[in-house]
Amino acid sequence: MPLVKISMRDTNPAAANRDAKKKLLDILHDALVEIFKIPDFDRSQRLEIYSPDDFDLPSNKTPDAILIEITAFPGRTTGTKKKLYRKVVDGISAGFGIPADDITIVIYEPGLECWGLRGGQIATEIDMGFNLKV
């Protein structure tokens, strides 16, 4: 059940229209399904688009820079995370012409005791229905 937040400026080509936004969200979701092995229906994504005045970037980034934050259950290996990073960056770079160096991905992994799901149940007591150890 990864929670995905994508932040970028409104000048980014991925923010151009509904189709571009859908394509970006699909790149992220498809990578999570393939690499993290989440169920296809398990999709929770937010796209946050800012004016340049509201999204300051480091001087070594272009105005097309993207920040992707993924909050996920702990358990995936370092190798799996590396595969996810590569798949996402390659997909966004190929799909939108954004330089790979302009794409930053951060994964947060709060413990299962920090998740309240399915009507307020603690995640440690729920069968997720998929393997977290990939």
DSSP file (Angstrom, degrees, kcal/mol; ACC not computed):
  #  RESIDUE AA STRUCTURE BP1 BP2  ACC     N-H-->O    O-->H-N    N-H-->O    O-->H-N    TCO  KAPPA ALPHA  PHI   PSI    X-CA   Y-CA   Z-CA
    1    1 A M              0   0    0      0, 0.0    42,-0.1     0, 0.0     2,-0.1   0.000 360.0 360.0 360.0  57.0    0.0    0.0    0.0
    2    2 A P        -     0   0    0      0, 0.0     2,-0.6     0, 0.0    42,-0.5  -0.384 360.0-144.6 -64.3 141.7    2.5    2.6   -1.0
    3    3 A L  E     -A   71   0A   0     68,-2.8    68,-2.7    40,-0.1     2,-0.4  -0.950  20.1-160.2-105.2 120.1    1.4    6.2   -0.7
    4    4 A V  E     -Ab  70  45A   0     40,-2.7    42,-2.2    -2,-0.6     2,-0.4  -0.868  14.0-177.1-110.4 133.0    3.0    8.2   -3.6
    5    5 A K  E     -Ab  69  46A   0     64,-2.6    64,-3.0    -2,-0.4     2,-0.5  -0.990   5.1-169.3-127.6 123.4    3.4   12.0   -3.7
    6    6 A I  E     -Ab  68  47A   0     40,-2.9    42,-3.6    -2,-0.4     2,-0.4  -0.952   5.5-170.3-113.3 125.2    4.8   13.6   -6.8
    7    7 A S  E     +Ab  67  48A   0     60,-2.9    60,-2.5    -2,-0.5     2,-0.3  -0.949  19.2 139.4-119.2 136.6    5.8   17.3   -6.6
    8    8 A M  E     -Ab  66  49A   0     40,-2.0    42,-2.7    -2,-0.4     2,-0.2  -0.972  49.0 -87.1-161.1 170.2    6.8   19.5   -9.5
    9    9 A R  E >   - b   0  50A   0     56,-0.5     3,-1.6    54,-0.4    42,-0.2  -0.488  36.8-116.6 -82.2 157.0    6.4   22.9  -11.0
   10   10 A D  T 3  S+     0   0    0     40,-2.8    41,-0.1     1,-0.3    -1,-0.1   0.588 113.0  65.6 -70.2  -8.9    3.5   23.8  -13.3
   11   11 A T  T 3  S+     0   0    0     39,-0.3    -1,-0.3    52,-0.2    53,-0.1   0.520  75.9 111.9 -87.3  -7.2    6.1   24.4  -16.1
   12   12 A N  S X  S-     0   0    0     -3,-1.6     3,-2.0    51,-0.1     4,-0.1  -0.418  75.1-128.7 -67.4 138.8    7.1   20.7  -16.1
   13   13 A P  G >  S+     0   0    0      0, 0.0     3,-1.1     0, 0.0     4,-0.2   0.770 108.7  62.7 -61.6 -23.6    6.0   18.8  -19.3
   14   14 A A  G 3  S+     0   0    0      1,-0.2    10,-0.2     2,-0.1     3,-0.2   0.615 101.3  52.7 -74.9 -11.2    4.4   16.1  -17.2
   15   15 A A  G <  S+     0   0    0     -3,-2.0    -1,-0.2    -6,-0.2    -3,-0.1   0.308  79.9 103.5-100.6   7.0    2.0   18.8  -15.8
   16   16 A A  S <  S-     0   0    0     -3,-1.1     2,-0.3    -4,-0.1    -1,-0.1   0.849  90.3 -26.4 -63.7 -39.9    0.9   19.9  -19.3
   17   17 A N  S  > S-     0   0    0     -4,-0.2     4,-2.3    -3,-0.2     5,-0.2  -0.940  73.7 -77.5-163.5 179.2   -2.5   18.3  -19.4
   18   18 A R  H  > S+     0   0    0     -2,-0.3     4,-2.5     1,-0.2     5,-0.2   0.886 124.7  51.2 -59.2 -42.4   -4.7   15.4  -18.2
   19   19 A D  H  > S+     0   0    0      2,-0.2     4,-2.4     1,-0.2    -1,-0.2   0.902 110.3  48.8 -64.7 -41.2   -3.0   12.8  -20.5
   20   20 A A  H  > S+     0   0    0      2,-0.2     4,-2.2     1,-0.2    -1,-0.2   0.911 112.0  48.9 -65.0 -42.1    0.5   13.8  -19.4
   21   21 A K  H  X S+     0   0    0     -4,-2.3     4,-2.6     2,-0.2    -2,-0.2   0.925 111.6  49.2 -62.8 -44.5   -0.5   13.6  -15.7
   22   22 A K  H  X S+     0   0    0     -4,-2.5     4,-2.6     1,-0.2    -2,-0.2   0.909 109.7  52.3 -61.4 -42.7   -2.1   10.2  -16.2
   23   23 A K  H  X S+     0   0    0     -4,-2.4     4,-2.1     2,-0.2    -1,-0.2   0.914 110.3  48.2 -60.3 -44.0    1.0    9.0  -18.0
   24   24 A L  H  X S+     0   0    0     -4,-2.2     4,-1.9   -10,-0.2    -2,-0.2   0.939 112.7  47.4 -62.2 -47.9    3.2   10.1  -15.1
   25   25 A L  H  X S+     0   0    0     -4,-2.6     4,-2.6     1,-0.2    -2,-0.2   0.883 111.1  52.4 -62.1 -38.0    1.0    8.5  -12.5
   26   26 A D  H  X S+     0   0    0     -4,-2.6     4,-3.1     2,-0.2     5,-0.3   0.885 104.7  55.4 -65.6 -38.8    0.9    5.3  -14.6
   27   27 A I  H  X S+     0   0    0     -4,-2.1     4,-1.7     2,-0.2    -1,-0.2   0.935 112.4  43.3 -58.2 -46.1    4.7    5.1  -14.8
   28   28 A L  H  X S+     0   0    0     -4,-1.9     4,-2.1     2,-0.2    -2,-0.2   0.945 116.7  45.5 -64.9 -48.4    4.9    5.2  -11.0
   29   29 A H  H  X S+     0   0    0     -4,-2.6     4,-2.5     1,-0.2     5,-0.2   0.927 111.6  51.0 -64.0 -45.6    2.1    2.7  -10.5
   30   30 A D  H  X S+     0   0    0     -4,-3.1     4,-2.4     1,-0.2    -1,-0.2   0.880 110.1  50.8 -60.9 -37.8    3.4    0.3  -13.1
   31   31 A A  H  X>S+     0   0    0     -4,-1.7     4,-3.1    -5,-0.3     5,-0.6   0.903 110.3  49.0 -66.1 -40.9    6.9    0.3  -11.5
   32   32 A L  I  X>S+     0   0    0     -4,-2.1     6,-1.2     2,-0.2     4,-1.0   0.899 112.3  48.2 -66.2 -39.5    5.5   -0.3   -8.1
   33   33 A V  I  <5S+     0   0    0     -4,-2.5     4,-0.4     4,-0.2    -2,-0.2   0.943 119.4  38.9 -63.9 -47.0    3.4   -3.2   -9.3
   34   34 A E  I  <5S+     0   0    0     -4,-2.4    -2,-0.2    -5,-0.2    -3,-0.2   0.934 129.7  26.0 -70.3 -47.4    6.3   -4.8  -11.2
   35   35 A I  I  <5S+     0   0    0     -4,-3.1    -3,-0.2    -5,-0.2    -2,-0.1   0.907 130.2  35.4 -90.6 -45.6    9.1   -4.1   -8.8
   36   36 A F  I  <<S-     0   0    0     -4,-1.0    -3,-0.2    -5,-0.6    -1,-0.1   0.566  98.8-133.0 -85.9  -8.8    7.5   -3.9   -5.3
   37   37 A K      < +     0   0    0     -5,-0.5    -4,-0.2    -4,-0.4    94,-0.2   0.834  45.9 160.5  62.2  35.8    4.9   -6.6   -6.3
   38   38 A I        -     0   0    0     -6,-1.2    -1,-0.2     1,-0.1    -2,-0.0  -0.520  49.8 -91.7 -80.9 157.0    1.9   -4.7   -5.0
   39   39 A P    >   -     0   0    0      0, 0.0     3,-1.5     0, 0.0    -1,-0.1  -0.390  33.1-120.2 -64.9 148.0   -1.5   -5.6   -6.3
   40   40 A D  T 3  S+     0   0    0      1,-0.3    -7,-0.1    -7,-0.1    -2,-0.1   0.820 112.3  56.1 -60.0 -32.6   -2.6   -3.6   -9.3
   41   41 A F  T 3  S+     0   0    0      1,-0.2     2,-1.9     2,-0.0    -1,-0.3   0.651  82.1  94.5 -74.5 -13.3   -5.7   -2.2   -7.5
   42   42 A D    <   +     0   0    0     -3,-1.5     2,-0.5   -13,-0.1    -1,-0.2  -0.527  53.6 146.4 -84.1  78.2   -3.5   -0.8   -4.7
   43   43 A R        +     0   0    0     -2,-1.9     2,-0.3   -42,-0.1   -40,-0.1  -0.956  13.3 156.8-124.9 115.5   -3.1    2.7   -6.1
   44   44 A S        +     0   0    0     -2,-0.5   -40,-2.7   -42,-0.5     2,-0.3  -0.849  20.5 154.9-139.5 100.8   -2.8    5.8   -3.9
   45   45 A Q  E     -b    4   0A   0     -2,-0.3     2,-0.4   -42,-0.2   -40,-0.2  -0.951  25.3-163.9-133.4 146.4   -1.1    8.7   -5.6
   46   46 A R  E     -b    5   0A   0    -42,-2.2   -40,-2.9    -2,-0.3     2,-0.6  -0.996   6.3-158.8-127.8 135.3   -1.1   12.5   -5.3
   47   47 A L  E     -b    6   0A   0     -2,-0.4     2,-0.6   -42,-0.2   -40,-0.2  -0.961  10.2-168.3-113.4 117.0    0.3   14.9   -7.8
   48   48 A E  E     -b    7   0A   0    -42,-3.6   -40,-2.0    -2,-0.6     2,-0.5  -0.925   2.2-169.6-111.4 120.3    1.1   18.3   -6.4
   49   49 A I  E     -b    8   0A   0     -2,-0.6     2,-0.3   -42,-0.2   -40,-0.2  -0.932   7.2-173.1-115.9 128.6    1.8   21.0   -8.9
   50   50 A Y  E     -b    9   0A   0    -42,-2.7   -40,-2.8    -2,-0.5   -39,-0.3  -0.826  27.5-113.4-120.5 153.4    3.3   24.3   -7.8
   51   51 A S    >>  -     0   0    0     -2,-0.3     3,-1.8   -42,-0.2     4,-0.6  -0.490  43.3-105.5 -72.0 157.4    4.1   27.7   -9.4
   52   52 A P  G >4 S+     0   0    0      0, 0.0     3,-0.7     0, 0.0    -1,-0.1   0.812 122.2  60.6 -56.7 -28.9    7.8   28.4   -9.6
   53   53 A D  G 34 S+     0   0    0      1,-0.2     3,-0.2     3,-0.1    -3,-0.0   0.756 108.4  43.7 -67.7 -23.1    7.4   30.8   -6.7
   54   54 A D  G <4 S+     0   0    0     -3,-1.8     2,-0.3     1,-0.2    -1,-0.2   0.389 110.6  54.2-105.3   2.2    6.1   28.0   -4.5
   55   55 A F    <<  -     0   0    0     -3,-0.7     2,-0.2    -4,-0.6    -1,-0.2  -0.772  69.7-166.2-140.1  91.5    8.6   25.3   -5.4
   56   56 A D        -     0   0    0     -2,-0.3    -3,-0.1    -3,-0.2    -2,-0.0  -0.567   9.7-161.0 -79.9 139.7   12.3   26.3   -5.0
   57   57 A L        -     0   0    0     -2,-0.2    -2,-0.0    -5,-0.1    -1,-0.0  -0.873  24.9 -97.1-122.2 152.4   14.8   24.1   -6.6
   58   58 A P    >   -     0   0    0      0, 0.0     3,-1.8     0, 0.0    -1,-0.0  -0.302  39.0-113.4 -61.3 153.9   18.6   23.6   -6.1
   59   59 A S  T 3  S+     0   0    0      1,-0.3    -2,-0.0     0, 0.0     0, 0.0   0.693 114.4  61.5 -66.3 -18.3   20.7   25.5   -8.6
   60   60 A N  T 3  S+     0   0    0      2,-0.1     2,-0.3    42,-0.0    -1,-0.3   0.329  93.8  80.8 -91.2   9.6   22.0   22.2  -10.1
   61   61 A K  S <  S-     0   0    0     -3,-1.8    -4,-0.1    41,-0.0    41,-0.1  -0.837  75.9-127.3-112.1 151.2   18.4   21.2  -11.2
   62   62 A T    >   -     0   0    0     -2,-0.3     3,-1.8    37,-0.1    -2,-0.1  -0.432  37.0 -99.2 -85.0 169.6   16.4   22.4  -14.2
   63   63 A P  T 3  S+     0   0    0      0, 0.0   -54,-0.4     0, 0.0   -52,-0.2   0.651 120.7  67.1 -63.3 -12.9   12.9   23.8  -13.8
   64   64 A D  T 3  S+     0   0    0    -56,-0.1   -50,-0.1   -53,-0.1    38,-0.0   0.370  72.0 137.2 -87.6   4.9   11.6   20.3  -14.8
   65   65 A A    <   -     0   0    0     -3,-1.8   -56,-0.5    38,-0.1     2,-0.4  -0.160  37.6-157.7 -56.0 144.9   12.9   18.7  -11.6
   66   66 A I  E     -Ac   8 103A   0     36,-2.9    38,-2.5   -58,-0.1     2,-0.5  -0.978   9.0-156.4-127.3 137.5   10.5   16.2   -9.9
   67   67 A L  E     -Ac   7 104A   0    -60,-2.5   -60,-2.9    -2,-0.4     2,-0.5  -0.975  11.7-169.7-113.1 123.6   10.4   15.1   -6.3
   68   68 A I  E     -Ac   6 105A   0     36,-3.1    38,-2.7    -2,-0.5     2,-0.5  -0.964   1.5-171.5-116.3 123.0    8.8   11.7   -5.7
   69   69 A E  E     -Ac   5 106A   0    -64,-3.0   -64,-2.6    -2,-0.5     2,-0.5  -0.966   1.8-171.0-116.6 126.0    8.1   10.6   -2.1
   70   70 A I  E     -Ac   4 107A   0     36,-3.0    38,-3.2    -2,-0.5     2,-0.6  -0.968   7.9-163.8-119.8 120.6    6.9    7.1   -1.5
   71   71 A T  E     +Ac   3 108A   0    -68,-2.7   -68,-2.8    -2,-0.5     2,-0.3  -0.924  28.9 162.3-102.2 121.1    5.7    6.0    1.9
   72   72 A A        -     0   0    0     36,-2.9     3,-0.1    -2,-0.6    -2,-0.0  -0.916  45.5 -89.5-139.4 158.8    5.7    2.2    2.1
   73   73 A F        -     0   0    0     -2,-0.3     3,-0.5    36,-0.1    38,-0.1  -0.427  55.2-108.0 -61.0 143.0    5.6   -0.7    4.4
   74   74 A P  S    S+     0   0    0      0, 0.0    -1,-0.1     0, 0.0    38,-0.0  -0.351  85.0  80.4 -70.1 157.1    9.1   -1.7    5.4
   75   75 A G        +     0   0    0      1,-0.4     2,-0.1    -3,-0.1    -2,-0.0   0.136  50.6 121.2 137.3 -21.9   10.6   -5.0    4.1
   76   76 A R        -     0   0    0     -3,-0.5    -1,-0.4    58,-0.2    57,-0.1  -0.469  60.6-118.5 -74.4 144.9   11.9   -4.4    0.5
   77   77 A T     >  -     0   0    0     -2,-0.1     4,-2.1     1,-0.1     5,-0.2  -0.275  20.5-110.9 -76.7 164.9   15.6   -5.1    0.0
   78   78 A T  H  > S+     0   0    0      1,-0.2     4,-2.4     2,-0.2     5,-0.2   0.894 120.1  55.0 -60.4 -40.5   18.1   -2.5   -1.1
   79   79 A G  H  > S+     0   0    0      1,-0.2     4,-1.9     2,-0.2    -1,-0.2   0.888 106.9  49.7 -61.2 -39.9   18.3   -4.3   -4.5
   80   80 A T  H  > S+     0   0    0      2,-0.2     4,-2.1     1,-0.2    -1,-0.2   0.908 110.3  50.3 -65.5 -42.2   14.6   -4.0   -5.0
   81   81 A K  H  X S+     0   0    0     -4,-2.1     4,-2.7     1,-0.2    -2,-0.2   0.900 107.9  53.3 -63.5 -40.7   14.7   -0.3   -4.2
   82   82 A K  H  X S+     0   0    0     -4,-2.4     4,-2.3     1,-0.2    -1,-0.2   0.908 108.7  49.8 -60.0 -42.0   17.5    0.2   -6.7
   83   83 A K  H  X S+     0   0    0     -4,-1.9     4,-2.5     2,-0.2    -1,-0.2   0.898 110.6  50.3 -63.3 -40.5   15.4   -1.5   -9.4
   84   84 A L  H  X S+     0   0    0     -4,-2.1     4,-2.6     2,-0.2     5,-0.3   0.944 109.8  49.6 -63.3 -47.7   12.4    0.7   -8.6
   85   85 A Y  H  X S+     0   0    0     -4,-2.7     4,-2.7     1,-0.2     5,-0.3   0.936 113.4  46.6 -55.8 -48.2   14.5    3.9   -8.8
   86   86 A R  H  X S+     0   0    0     -4,-2.3     4,-2.7     1,-0.2     5,-0.2   0.916 112.7  49.1 -61.9 -45.4   16.0    2.8  -12.1
   87   87 A K  H  X S+     0   0    0     -4,-2.5     4,-2.2     2,-0.2    -1,-0.2   0.919 114.8  44.6 -62.6 -45.0   12.6    1.8  -13.6
   88   88 A V  H  X S+     0   0    0     -4,-2.6     4,-2.6     2,-0.2     5,-0.3   0.942 115.6  45.9 -66.4 -48.6   10.9    5.1  -12.5
   89   89 A V  H  X S+     0   0    0     -4,-2.7     4,-2.7    -5,-0.3     5,-0.3   0.925 114.0  48.5 -62.8 -44.9   13.7    7.3  -13.7
   90   90 A D  H  X S+     0   0    0     -4,-2.7     4,-2.4    -5,-0.3     5,-0.2   0.912 113.0  48.7 -61.5 -41.8   14.0    5.6  -17.0
   91   91 A G  H  X S+     0   0    0     -4,-2.2     4,-2.3    -5,-0.2    -2,-0.2   0.914 114.9  43.0 -64.9 -44.2   10.3    5.8  -17.6
   92   92 A I  H  X S+     0   0    0     -4,-2.6     4,-2.1     2,-0.2     6,-0.7   0.916 115.2  49.4 -70.0 -42.4   10.0    9.5  -16.7
   93   93 A S  H  X S+     0   0    0     -4,-2.7     4,-1.9    -5,-0.3    -2,-0.2   0.932 116.9  41.4 -61.8 -45.5   13.1   10.4  -18.7
   94   94 A A  H  < S+     0   0    0     -4,-2.4    -1,-0.2    -5,-0.3    -2,-0.2   0.888 118.5  46.2 -69.1 -38.9   11.9    8.5  -21.8
   95   95 A G  H  < S+     0   0    0     -4,-2.3    -2,-0.2    -5,-0.2    -1,-0.2   0.761 131.2  15.4 -77.6 -26.2    8.3    9.6  -21.5
   96   96 A F  H  < S-     0   0    0     -4,-2.1    -3,-0.2    -5,-0.2    -2,-0.2   0.456  94.4-116.7-130.1  -4.3    8.9   13.3  -20.9
   97   97 A G     <  +     0   0    0     -4,-1.9    -4,-0.2    -5,-0.4    -3,-0.1   0.721  60.0 152.6  72.9  19.8   12.5   14.1  -21.8
   98   98 A I        -     0   0    0     -6,-0.7    -1,-0.3    -5,-0.1    -2,-0.1  -0.708  52.1-108.4 -84.7 130.0   13.3   15.1  -18.2
   99   99 A P    >   -     0   0    0      0, 0.0     3,-2.1     0, 0.0     4,-0.1  -0.283  20.8-126.2 -58.7 139.9   17.0   14.6  -17.4
  100  100 A A  G >  S+     0   0    0      1,-0.3     3,-1.7     2,-0.2    -2,-0.0   0.842 109.4  61.7 -55.4 -35.7   17.6   11.6  -15.0
  101  101 A D  G 3  S+     0   0    0      1,-0.3    -1,-0.3     3,-0.0   -36,-0.0   0.634  95.8  62.1 -68.5 -12.3   19.5   13.9  -12.6
  102  102 A D  G <  S+     0   0    0     -3,-2.1   -36,-2.9   -41,-0.1     2,-0.6   0.359  87.3  85.2 -93.0   5.2   16.3   16.0  -12.2
  103  103 A I  E <   -c   66   0A   0     -3,-1.7     2,-0.4   -38,-0.2   -36,-0.2  -0.932  56.2-176.4-113.8 116.6   14.4   13.1  -10.7
  104  104 A T  E     -c   67   0A   0    -38,-2.5   -36,-3.1    -2,-0.6     2,-0.4  -0.939   3.0-169.6-113.3 132.6   14.7   12.5   -6.9
  105  105 A I  E     -c   68   0A   0     -2,-0.4     2,-0.4   -38,-0.2   -36,-0.2  -0.984   3.4-176.2-124.0 130.1   13.0    9.6   -5.2
  106  106 A V  E     -c   69   0A   0    -38,-2.7   -36,-3.0    -2,-0.4     2,-0.5  -0.992   9.6-156.9-125.6 132.1   12.7    9.2   -1.4
  107  107 A I  E     -c   70   0A   0     -2,-0.4     2,-0.4   -38,-0.2   -36,-0.2  -0.944   4.3-164.7-110.6 126.1   11.2    6.2    0.3
  108  108 A Y  E     -c   71   0A   0    -38,-3.2   -36,-2.9    -2,-0.5    -2,-0.0  -0.898   2.0-169.0-104.4 137.4    9.9    6.5    3.8
  109  109 A E        -     0   0    0     -2,-0.4   -36,-0.1   -38,-0.2     3,-0.1  -0.597   4.2-176.3-130.4  73.4    9.2    3.2    5.7
  110  110 A P        -     0   0    0      0, 0.0    -2,-0.0     0, 0.0     5,-0.0  -0.420  40.3 -96.3 -65.2 145.2    7.3    3.7    8.9
  111  111 A G    >   -     0   0    0    -38,-0.1     3,-2.5     1,-0.1    12,-0.1  -0.145  32.9-106.6 -58.8 156.6    6.8    0.5   10.9
  112  112 A L  G >  S+     0   0    0      1,-0.3     3,-1.6     2,-0.2    11,-0.8   0.772 118.9  67.1 -58.1 -26.5    3.6   -1.5   10.5
  113  113 A E  G 3  S+     0   0    0      1,-0.3    -1,-0.3    10,-0.2    -2,-0.1   0.627  93.6  61.4 -69.5 -10.4    2.6   -0.3   13.9
  114  114 A C  G <  S+     0   0    0     -3,-2.5     2,-0.5     8,-0.1    -1,-0.3   0.328  89.5  84.6 -96.1   5.8    2.3    3.2   12.4
  115  115 A W    <   -     0   0    0     -3,-1.6     8,-2.1    -4,-0.1     2,-0.6  -0.942  56.2-166.0-114.0 125.8   -0.4    2.3    9.9
  116  116 A G  E     +D  122   0B   0     -2,-0.5     2,-0.3     6,-0.2     6,-0.2  -0.954  28.4 162.9-107.6 115.6   -4.1    2.3   10.7
  117  117 A L  E  >  +D  121   0B   0      4,-3.2     4,-3.0    -2,-0.6    -2,-0.0  -0.778  39.4  24.2-130.6 167.1   -5.9    0.4    7.9
  118  118 A R  T  4 S-     0   0    0      1,-0.3    -1,-0.2    -2,-0.3     3,-0.1   0.882 137.0 -23.9  44.5  60.8   -9.2   -1.3    7.1
  119  119 A G  T  4 S-     0   0    0      1,-0.2    -1,-0.3    -3,-0.2    -2,-0.1   0.740 126.9 -48.4  82.3  23.7  -11.4    0.5    9.5
  120  120 A G  T  4 S+     0   0    0      1,-0.3     2,-0.2    -4,-0.0    -2,-0.2   0.621  90.9 148.2  93.8  13.8   -8.7    1.4   12.1
  121  121 A Q  E  <  -D  117   0B   0     -4,-3.0    -4,-3.2    -3,-0.1     2,-0.3  -0.567  53.6-111.5 -78.9 145.7   -6.9   -1.9   12.5
  122  122 A I  E >   -D  116   0B   0     -6,-0.2     3,-2.1    -2,-0.2    -6,-0.2  -0.609  23.7-128.5 -75.8 136.7   -3.2   -1.8   13.2
  123  123 A A  G >  S+     0   0    0     -8,-2.1     3,-1.5   -11,-0.8   -10,-0.2   0.729 102.9  70.3 -62.7 -23.6   -1.3   -3.1   10.2
  124  124 A T  G 3  S+     0   0    0    -12,-0.4    -1,-0.3     1,-0.3   -11,-0.1   0.714 101.7  47.1 -65.6 -17.7    0.7   -5.6   12.3
  125  125 A E  G <  S+     0   0    0     -3,-2.1     2,-0.4   -13,-0.1    -1,-0.3   0.224  97.6  89.7-107.5  13.4   -2.5   -7.6   12.7
  126  126 A I  S <  S-     0   0    0     -3,-1.5     2,-0.8    -4,-0.1     3,-0.1  -0.908  72.3-132.3-116.0 137.4   -3.6   -7.6    9.1
  127  127 A D        -     0   0    0     -2,-0.4    -3,-0.1     1,-0.2    -2,-0.0  -0.794  19.9-161.5 -81.3 112.2   -2.8  -10.1    6.3
  128  128 A M        -     0   0    0     -2,-0.8    -1,-0.2     2,-0.2     3,-0.1   0.737  26.3-129.5 -71.1 -22.7   -1.8   -7.7    3.5
  129  129 A G  S    S+     0   0    0      1,-0.2     2,-0.3    -3,-0.1    -1,-0.1   0.526  79.4  67.6  85.7   4.4   -2.3  -10.3    0.9
  130  130 A F  S    S-     0   0    0    -91,-0.0     2,-0.4   -92,-0.0    -2,-0.2  -0.980  87.9 -96.6-151.7 160.9    1.1   -9.8   -0.7
  131  131 A N        -     0   0    0     -2,-0.3     3,-0.1   -94,-0.2   -56,-0.0  -0.635  21.5-171.5 -85.2 128.8    4.7  -10.3    0.2
  132  132 A L  S    S+     0   0    0     -2,-0.4     2,-1.4     1,-0.2    -1,-0.1   0.602  72.4  82.7 -88.8 -13.8    6.7   -7.3    1.6
  133  133 A K              0   0    0      1,-0.2    -1,-0.2   -57,-0.1   -57,-0.2  -0.512 360.0 360.0 -94.9  67.4   10.0   -9.2    1.5
  134  134 A V              0   0    0     -2,-1.4    -1,-0.2    -3,-0.1   -58,-0.2   0.357 360.0 360.0-116.2 360.0   10.9   -8.6   -2.2
